[in-house]
Amino acid sequence: SVVFIFSLIDCCALIFLSVYFIITLSDLECDYINARSCCSKLNKWVVPEVIGHAIVTVLMLISLHWFIFLLNLPVATWNIYRYIMVPSGNMGVFDPTEIHNRGQLKSHMKEAMIKLGFHLLCFFMYLYSMILALIND
């Protein structure tokens, strides 16, 4: 049950982070902030997002919860891939010189929405698993 309590707390942090990404990207879309400040705000939180999701994925592997591990693995792999494949010279995953080009803003917004939905699904799954583990102990 400790695994699911920690996963629940981590998932809450990832939900708030996804909402923060959506709000910041929508502020950029509406021209409330400039691209440089938006990208610097978002890039600051990319590494904590990768670490938070990777910890939960590894924790599920270690505790032998295979279904939840396999559910988290593609998202964790995508986060790591996205972080590693940043072109040299870019500010980070979110680059102010490219964010308005080729519909990147829309794709970043869509990705943040998908992650929000995924983390909400995981939240309720962790909550159910935690309650089940506490009842069976």
C-alpha positions as CSV (number, residue, x, y, z in Angstrom):
1,S,0.0,0.0,0.0
2,V,3.0,2.3,0.5
3,V,3.8,2.0,-3.2
4,F,0.3,3.2,-4.1
5,I,0.4,6.1,-1.6
6,F,3.6,7.4,-3.0
7,S,2.3,6.9,-6.6
8,L,-0.8,8.8,-5.7
9,I,1.2,11.7,-4.3
10,D,3.5,11.7,-7.4
11,C,0.5,11.5,-9.7
12,C,-1.1,14.5,-8.0
13,A,2.1,16.5,-8.7
14,L,2.1,15.3,-12.3
15,I,-1.5,16.4,-12.7
16,F,-0.7,19.8,-11.4
17,L,2.3,20.0,-13.7
18,S,0.1,19.1,-16.7
19,V,-2.4,21.8,-15.8
20,Y,0.5,24.3,-15.4
21,F,1.8,23.3,-18.9
22,I,-1.7,23.8,-20.4
23,I,-2.2,27.2,-18.7
24,T,1.2,28.4,-19.7
25,L,0.8,27.3,-23.3
26,S,-2.7,28.8,-23.6
27,D,-1.2,32.1,-22.2
28,L,1.3,32.0,-25.0
29,E,-1.4,31.2,-27.5
30,C,-3.4,34.2,-26.4
31,D,-0.3,36.4,-26.4
32,Y,-0.4,37.1,-22.7
33,I,3.3,36.2,-22.3
34,N,6.1,36.1,-24.8
35,A,7.6,32.9,-26.2
36,R,10.9,33.2,-24.3
37,S,9.4,33.5,-20.9
38,C,6.9,30.7,-21.7
39,C,9.6,28.3,-22.8
40,S,11.9,29.1,-19.9
41,K,9.0,28.5,-17.5
42,L,8.1,25.2,-19.1
43,N,11.7,23.9,-19.6
44,K,12.3,24.4,-15.9
45,W,9.7,21.7,-15.2
46,V,10.5,19.1,-17.9
47,V,13.2,17.3,-15.9
48,P,11.1,17.0,-12.7
49,E,8.3,15.6,-14.9
50,V,10.6,13.0,-16.4
51,I,12.0,12.0,-13.0
52,G,8.6,11.9,-11.4
53,H,7.1,9.6,-14.0
54,A,10.2,7.4,-14.3
55,I,10.2,6.9,-10.5
56,V,6.6,5.6,-10.5
57,T,7.3,3.4,-13.5
58,V,10.4,1.8,-11.9
59,L,8.5,1.5,-8.6
60,M,5.7,-0.5,-10.3
61,L,8.4,-2.7,-11.9
62,I,10.1,-3.4,-8.6
63,S,6.8,-4.0,-6.8
64,L,5.7,-6.4,-9.6
65,H,2.5,-4.6,-10.6
66,W,2.9,-5.5,-14.2
67,F,-0.3,-4.0,-15.7
68,I,0.4,-0.6,-14.2
69,F,4.1,-0.8,-15.2
70,L,3.2,-1.6,-18.8
71,L,0.6,1.2,-18.8
72,N,3.2,3.7,-17.6
73,L,6.1,2.5,-19.7
74,P,5.1,4.1,-23.0
75,V,4.6,7.5,-21.4
76,A,7.8,7.4,-19.5
77,T,9.7,6.3,-22.6
78,W,8.1,9.2,-24.6
79,N,9.1,11.7,-21.9
80,I,12.7,10.4,-21.8
81,Y,12.9,10.3,-25.7
82,R,11.6,13.8,-26.0
83,Y,14.1,15.1,-23.4
84,I,17.1,13.3,-25.0
85,M,16.2,14.3,-28.6
86,V,16.4,18.0,-28.1
87,P,18.4,19.5,-31.0
88,S,21.7,21.1,-30.1
89,G,21.3,24.9,-29.9
90,N,17.7,24.7,-28.6
91,M,16.8,26.1,-25.3
92,G,15.2,22.8,-24.3
93,V,12.2,20.8,-25.2
94,F,10.3,24.0,-25.6
95,D,12.3,26.4,-27.8
96,P,11.1,30.0,-28.2
97,T,12.4,30.3,-31.8
98,E,10.5,27.2,-33.0
99,I,7.3,27.1,-30.8
100,H,5.2,29.1,-33.3
101,N,6.6,27.2,-36.4
102,R,5.0,24.2,-37.9
103,G,2.2,24.0,-35.4
104,Q,4.4,23.1,-32.5
105,L,2.3,25.1,-30.1
106,K,-0.8,23.0,-31.0
107,S,1.2,19.8,-30.7
108,H,2.6,20.8,-27.3
109,M,-0.9,21.7,-26.2
110,K,-2.3,18.4,-27.4
111,E,0.4,16.5,-25.7
112,A,-0.2,18.3,-22.4
113,M,-3.9,17.5,-22.7
114,I,-3.2,13.8,-23.4
115,K,-0.9,13.7,-20.4
116,L,-3.5,15.3,-18.2
117,G,-6.0,12.6,-19.2
118,F,-3.5,9.9,-18.6
119,H,-2.5,11.2,-15.2
120,L,-6.2,11.5,-14.2
121,L,-6.7,7.9,-15.2
122,C,-3.6,6.8,-13.3
123,F,-4.8,8.8,-10.2
124,F,-8.0,6.9,-10.0
125,M,-6.3,3.6,-10.7
126,Y,-3.7,4.3,-7.9
127,L,-6.5,5.3,-5.6
128,Y,-8.5,2.2,-6.2
129,S,-5.3,0.0,-5.8
130,M,-4.4,1.8,-2.6
131,I,-7.8,1.2,-1.1
132,L,-7.8,-2.4,-2.2
133,A,-4.3,-2.9,-0.7
134,L,-5.3,-1.3,2.6
135,I,-8.4,-3.4,2.9
136,N,-6.5,-6.6,2.2
137,D,-3.7,-5.9,4.7
